[in-house]
């Protein structure tokens, strides 16, 4: 069984002072306090400004100095996240040894939203790589999350761009999140696999055009054997050398739905092969020894399109909603070396509550 690390998307929120961090905590203490609760965080500041090596060196020193105590896959872990009655979440108990803190980091918006081409893409990719180099050198960089907007649709131009971006960052452990459902097809996932990148599974509102929380246990279990399917022969880039630094999760088409063999674009190889025009049916696939990734955005349908970055993700998960993921996570855990789970419903500390509650739900039951 692979290790499961649960954390949040971001940690530096002023509205976490009180619900998560002690009253009066300065922002300079946030990462230290966070690392006492979790062993994994997804950094999202890097979407707004290019990461700088000195800043990430400082973060690495912080987590090296303060052992993080929340882990899964370790039977000695005490229960965490209980309600203290004061509105705070209980900090996991002491006694769990520090076994290394891991970071994921979100790709800069120039790479996923502005999407430069040619030399500008290479310069931006190199700047991003330099910025994250301290984490890479420390062995704490678990994933680079390339989250594309809903407006990034499955077109030849965008497929070529995705291919170029994966090549420009080929030495980093990449995972790709699509907000547009038209990308969720088996050929895309296989194309990502051939480039050493993974496909992010998401929990999001059930809205037309969005990839929601519909990934089922059965599809996740099918994924465990997908490595036997071999290379994506329809992809003109299938022979590309994968990113051996950190293979990641991918998907494969529903075996019940016939797929079409695409004709490669002879003018310019594309990132992925095309698929049958039938409705896409995503199947989450994991490779033995892979890193897999799940992001929880909340299910706030009312504010998803018109809301702000706060109101869109202002959502409290119920036990029922989190419990739906337990068998899926167990299936992914069984086929992965490490599974990373990031909660993005950050308003007022709700991400911390959900992360710690999911951790409790995943704890093995003790016999009486």
PLY file of the C-alpha trace (Angstrom):
ply
format ascii 1.0
element vertex 368
property float x
property float y
property float z
element edge 367
property int vertex1
property int vertex2
end_header
0.00 0.00 0.00
1.34 3.38 -0.95
1.65 6.33 1.37
-1.18 8.88 1.43
-0.39 12.51 2.20
-3.26 14.89 2.81
-2.95 18.66 3.01
-4.39 21.89 1.72
-3.97 24.17 -1.25
-2.14 27.04 0.38
-1.51 27.63 4.07
-1.10 31.41 4.42
-4.61 32.74 4.99
-5.42 35.44 7.52
-8.87 33.96 8.14
-7.20 30.80 9.43
-6.04 32.69 12.52
-8.49 31.49 15.15
-10.06 28.51 13.36
-6.68 26.91 12.56
-3.77 28.94 13.94
-3.69 30.35 17.49
-5.08 33.85 17.93
-2.46 36.49 17.29
-0.23 34.25 15.14
1.94 36.29 12.74
2.06 35.20 9.12
5.71 34.27 9.55
4.64 31.43 11.84
2.00 29.96 9.53
4.16 27.37 7.78
5.70 26.19 11.05
2.24 25.80 12.58
0.92 24.12 9.45
3.80 21.65 9.37
2.87 20.49 12.86
-0.46 19.35 11.43
0.37 18.02 7.98
3.29 16.60 6.03
2.16 17.96 2.68
1.10 21.31 1.25
0.25 22.56 -2.21
1.82 25.99 -2.71
-0.39 28.26 -4.78
1.33 31.65 -4.52
3.43 30.54 -7.48
0.44 30.97 -9.77
0.50 34.73 -9.13
4.24 35.30 -9.03
7.11 33.25 -10.31
8.66 31.21 -7.48
12.01 32.42 -6.21
14.72 30.06 -5.04
15.55 32.02 -1.88
11.93 31.98 -0.73
11.61 28.23 -1.24
14.94 27.64 0.49
13.49 29.38 3.52
10.36 27.23 3.38
12.47 24.12 3.18
14.45 25.19 6.24
11.22 25.78 8.15
9.81 22.32 7.54
13.20 20.73 8.14
13.29 22.39 11.55
9.77 21.53 12.62
8.67 17.94 12.22
5.30 17.49 10.59
3.13 14.94 12.36
0.16 14.07 10.17
0.62 11.00 7.98
-1.29 8.08 6.57
-0.12 4.55 6.10
1.47 4.62 9.57
-0.40 2.58 12.15
0.98 4.61 15.04
-0.68 7.82 13.91
-3.07 9.15 16.55
-6.51 10.37 15.57
-6.47 14.00 14.48
-8.88 16.77 13.74
-11.32 16.25 16.61
-13.48 19.22 17.52
-12.14 20.79 20.70
-15.41 22.55 21.38
-13.80 25.95 20.88
-14.05 26.05 17.11
-10.45 24.97 16.73
-9.34 21.67 15.29
-7.30 19.48 17.57
-3.66 19.20 16.57
-2.49 15.62 15.94
-0.87 14.17 19.02
2.85 14.03 19.52
4.82 10.85 19.12
4.63 10.39 15.37
8.10 10.69 13.93
8.89 13.25 11.27
9.44 11.44 8.00
9.84 14.31 5.58
7.61 17.13 4.41
6.51 17.24 0.78
5.55 20.18 -1.39
3.47 20.46 -4.51
3.61 23.77 -6.31
1.20 25.30 -8.77
2.49 26.35 -12.17
2.77 30.07 -12.87
-0.13 31.60 -14.79
2.15 32.47 -17.70
2.48 28.73 -18.31
-1.18 27.73 -17.97
-3.32 30.81 -18.62
-1.24 33.18 -20.77
0.45 30.34 -22.65
3.40 31.93 -24.44
5.03 30.15 -27.32
8.52 29.73 -28.68
11.38 31.38 -26.82
9.06 33.04 -24.28
7.78 29.63 -23.19
11.33 28.37 -22.79
12.32 31.44 -20.73
9.29 31.18 -18.47
9.80 27.44 -18.02
13.45 27.98 -17.12
12.55 30.72 -14.62
10.03 28.41 -12.98
12.53 25.56 -12.88
15.16 27.79 -11.22
12.63 28.91 -8.65
11.66 25.40 -7.55
15.21 24.04 -7.66
15.71 24.11 -3.85
12.75 21.76 -3.39
13.92 19.53 -6.20
17.41 19.33 -4.71
16.02 18.60 -1.24
13.88 15.77 -2.61
10.73 17.42 -1.24
9.10 18.43 -4.54
6.27 15.95 -4.95
4.47 17.52 -7.90
4.10 20.55 -10.13
0.38 21.21 -10.68
-0.44 22.62 -14.11
-4.05 23.75 -13.73
-5.59 24.95 -16.98
-8.71 27.16 -17.06
-12.12 26.15 -18.36
-11.42 28.22 -21.50
-8.53 25.89 -22.40
-10.41 23.50 -24.66
-9.35 20.40 -26.54
-8.10 21.90 -29.82
-5.13 21.17 -32.06
-3.47 24.42 -31.02
-3.89 23.69 -27.32
-2.74 20.10 -27.73
0.44 21.34 -29.37
0.95 23.85 -26.58
0.49 21.20 -23.90
3.05 19.02 -25.63
5.55 21.89 -25.76
4.96 22.73 -22.08
5.45 19.13 -20.96
8.68 18.99 -22.92
9.89 22.31 -21.49
9.35 21.01 -17.92
10.20 17.39 -18.61
12.59 17.10 -15.65
9.86 18.00 -13.13
7.12 15.75 -11.70
4.13 17.14 -13.60
0.43 16.62 -13.00
-2.18 18.32 -15.17
-5.63 19.48 -14.12
-8.18 20.31 -16.80
-11.22 22.40 -15.88
-12.86 21.59 -19.22
-14.46 18.17 -19.56
-13.55 17.83 -23.24
-9.97 16.93 -22.26
-11.05 13.95 -20.17
-10.54 11.18 -22.68
-8.27 8.19 -22.67
-5.99 9.37 -25.45
-5.18 12.55 -23.52
-4.24 10.60 -20.42
-2.09 8.21 -22.43
-0.39 11.14 -24.12
0.36 12.63 -20.72
1.65 9.28 -19.49
4.04 9.08 -22.42
5.43 12.46 -21.38
5.85 11.45 -17.74
2.92 13.60 -16.61
-0.21 12.67 -14.72
-3.88 13.61 -14.83
-5.34 15.17 -11.67
-8.58 13.69 -10.35
-10.92 16.36 -9.00
-13.89 16.76 -6.71
-15.88 19.74 -8.00
-19.49 20.81 -8.58
-21.61 18.70 -10.90
-22.04 21.32 -13.61
-22.20 20.94 -17.40
-18.73 20.96 -18.92
-16.87 20.43 -15.64
-15.04 17.28 -14.59
-16.79 16.59 -11.31
-16.59 13.95 -8.61
-17.93 11.18 -10.81
-14.78 9.08 -10.87
-16.08 5.79 -9.52
-14.43 3.06 -7.53
-14.85 0.59 -10.37
-13.03 2.86 -12.81
-10.27 3.48 -10.29
-9.84 -0.26 -9.79
-9.64 -0.81 -13.55
-6.83 1.70 -13.57
-4.48 -0.53 -11.61
-3.97 -2.83 -14.60
-3.73 -0.12 -17.24
0.07 -0.29 -17.41
-0.33 -3.60 -19.22
-2.00 -1.76 -22.08
1.39 -0.69 -23.40
2.37 2.53 -25.17
-0.05 4.93 -26.77
0.69 3.94 -30.36
-1.76 6.49 -31.75
0.29 9.33 -30.29
3.13 10.52 -32.54
5.12 11.35 -29.41
4.61 7.96 -27.74
8.28 7.12 -27.97
9.26 10.15 -25.90
11.30 9.40 -22.80
9.08 9.62 -19.71
9.94 11.77 -16.74
11.73 9.26 -14.56
11.91 11.69 -11.65
8.34 11.04 -10.61
5.87 9.07 -12.72
2.31 10.16 -12.09
-1.28 9.09 -12.42
-2.98 8.89 -15.78
-6.29 7.75 -17.20
-7.44 5.32 -19.85
-10.63 5.16 -21.92
-13.62 3.16 -20.77
-13.08 -0.27 -22.26
-16.78 -0.47 -23.04
-16.55 2.51 -25.37
-14.72 2.07 -28.70
-11.97 4.54 -29.39
-10.68 5.90 -32.65
-7.07 5.71 -33.75
-6.02 9.23 -34.52
-4.04 10.34 -37.52
-1.06 12.33 -36.29
-0.68 15.89 -37.47
2.26 15.60 -39.83
2.84 19.35 -39.76
3.40 19.45 -36.00
3.14 16.53 -33.55
0.41 17.09 -30.99
0.40 16.39 -27.30
-2.25 13.71 -27.43
-4.17 11.49 -29.80
-7.79 12.09 -30.70
-10.61 9.98 -29.39
-13.97 8.82 -30.65
-16.50 11.64 -30.76
-18.70 9.79 -28.28
-18.99 11.32 -24.83
-15.68 10.97 -22.97
-15.62 8.54 -20.07
-12.65 9.16 -17.78
-11.02 6.21 -16.10
-8.45 7.02 -13.48
-5.38 4.89 -14.11
-2.44 4.40 -11.81
0.91 2.88 -12.58
2.81 0.79 -10.03
5.20 3.08 -8.19
3.41 6.20 -9.44
2.49 9.45 -7.75
-1.25 10.09 -7.97
-3.04 13.35 -7.19
-6.54 14.40 -6.12
-7.78 17.97 -5.62
-10.94 18.84 -3.68
-12.47 22.15 -4.77
-15.81 21.91 -2.99
-19.20 21.55 -4.65
-20.37 25.14 -4.60
-22.47 25.20 -7.78
-24.11 28.55 -7.03
-20.88 30.56 -6.99
-18.63 28.52 -9.28
-18.97 30.66 -12.39
-19.69 34.09 -10.90
-17.98 33.91 -7.53
-14.59 35.15 -6.37
-11.60 33.00 -5.48
-12.97 32.98 -1.93
-16.69 32.39 -2.51
-16.14 29.83 -5.27
-14.34 27.51 -2.87
-16.27 28.39 0.29
-17.68 24.95 0.95
-17.89 22.58 3.90
-17.69 18.89 3.03
-20.03 16.55 4.84
-18.95 13.19 6.19
-21.08 11.54 3.53
-19.29 13.40 0.73
-15.86 12.59 2.13
-16.80 8.98 2.76
-17.62 8.58 -0.93
-13.91 8.96 -1.61
-12.64 6.41 0.92
-12.89 3.34 -1.36
-11.52 5.33 -4.31
-8.56 6.47 -2.25
-7.93 2.94 -1.00
-7.91 1.70 -4.60
-5.48 4.43 -5.65
-3.32 3.83 -2.60
-3.00 0.18 -3.48
-1.63 0.97 -6.92
0.57 3.96 -6.09
3.80 4.68 -4.34
2.38 7.93 -2.99
-1.04 9.58 -3.24
-1.27 13.34 -2.72
-4.60 14.91 -1.74
-5.06 18.69 -1.59
-8.16 20.48 -0.29
-8.79 23.83 -1.96
-11.93 24.85 -0.02
-9.79 27.19 2.02
-12.30 29.79 3.31
-12.23 30.10 7.12
-10.14 26.96 7.50
-12.69 24.60 5.95
-9.90 22.91 3.98
-8.13 21.97 7.21
-11.34 20.60 8.71
-11.99 18.48 5.62
-8.40 17.26 5.35
-8.27 16.16 8.96
-11.70 14.59 8.78
-10.77 12.61 5.68
-7.66 11.50 7.51
-9.83 10.20 10.35
-12.09 8.36 7.92
-9.06 6.66 6.42
-7.63 5.55 9.75
-7.78 1.77 10.26
-10.44 0.71 12.71
-9.09 -0.77 15.93
-10.47 -4.02 17.24
-12.21 -3.88 20.62
0 1
1 2
2 3
3 4
4 5
5 6
6 7
7 8
8 9
9 10
10 11
11 12
12 13
13 14
14 15
15 16
16 17
17 18
18 19
19 20
20 21
21 22
22 23
23 24
24 25
25 26
26 27
27 28
28 29
29 30
30 31
31 32
32 33
33 34
34 35
35 36
36 37
37 38
38 39
39 40
40 41
41 42
42 43
43 44
44 45
45 46
46 47
47 48
48 49
49 50
50 51
51 52
52 53
53 54
54 55
55 56
56 57
57 58
58 59
59 60
60 61
61 62
62 63
63 64
64 65
65 66
66 67
67 68
68 69
69 70
70 71
71 72
72 73
73 74
74 75
75 76
76 77
77 78
78 79
79 80
80 81
81 82
82 83
83 84
84 85
85 86
86 87
87 88
88 89
89 90
90 91
91 92
92 93
93 94
94 95
95 96
96 97
97 98
98 99
99 100
100 101
101 102
102 103
103 104
104 105
105 106
106 107
107 108
108 109
109 110
110 111
111 112
112 113
113 114
114 115
115 116
116 117
117 118
118 119
119 120
120 121
121 122
122 123
123 124
124 125
125 126
126 127
127 128
128 129
129 130
130 131
131 132
132 133
133 134
134 135
135 136
136 137
137 138
138 139
139 140
140 141
141 142
142 143
143 144
144 145
145 146
146 147
147 148
148 149
149 150
150 151
151 152
152 153
153 154
154 155
155 156
156 157
157 158
158 159
159 160
160 161
161 162
162 163
163 164
164 165
165 166
166 167
167 168
168 169
169 170
170 171
171 172
172 173
173 174
174 175
175 176
176 177
177 178
178 179
179 180
180 181
181 182
182 183
183 184
184 185
185 186
186 187
187 188
188 189
189 190
190 191
191 192
192 193
193 194
194 195
195 196
196 197
197 198
198 199
199 200
200 201
201 202
202 203
203 204
204 205
205 206
206 207
207 208
208 209
209 210
210 211
211 212
212 213
213 214
214 215
215 216
216 217
217 218
218 219
219 220
220 221
221 222
222 223
223 224
224 225
225 226
226 227
227 228
228 229
229 230
230 231
231 232
232 233
233 234
234 235
235 236
236 237
237 238
238 239
239 240
240 241
241 242
242 243
243 244
244 245
245 246
246 247
247 248
248 249
249 250
250 251
251 252
252 253
253 254
254 255
255 256
256 257
257 258
258 259
259 260
260 261
261 262
262 263
263 264
264 265
265 266
266 267
267 268
268 269
269 270
270 271
271 272
272 273
273 274
274 275
275 276
276 277
277 278
278 279
279 280
280 281
281 282
282 283
283 284
284 285
285 286
286 287
287 288
288 289
289 290
290 291
291 292
292 293
293 294
294 295
295 296
296 297
297 298
298 299
299 300
300 301
301 302
302 303
303 304
304 305
305 306
306 307
307 308
308 309
309 310
310 311
311 312
312 313
313 314
314 315
315 316
316 317
317 318
318 319
319 320
320 321
321 322
322 323
323 324
324 325
325 326
326 327
327 328
328 329
329 330
330 331
331 332
332 333
333 334
334 335
335 336
336 337
337 338
338 339
339 340
340 341
341 342
342 343
343 344
344 345
345 346
346 347
347 348
348 349
349 350
350 351
351 352
352 353
353 354
354 355
355 356
356 357
357 358
358 359
359 360
360 361
361 362
362 363
363 364
364 365
365 366
366 367
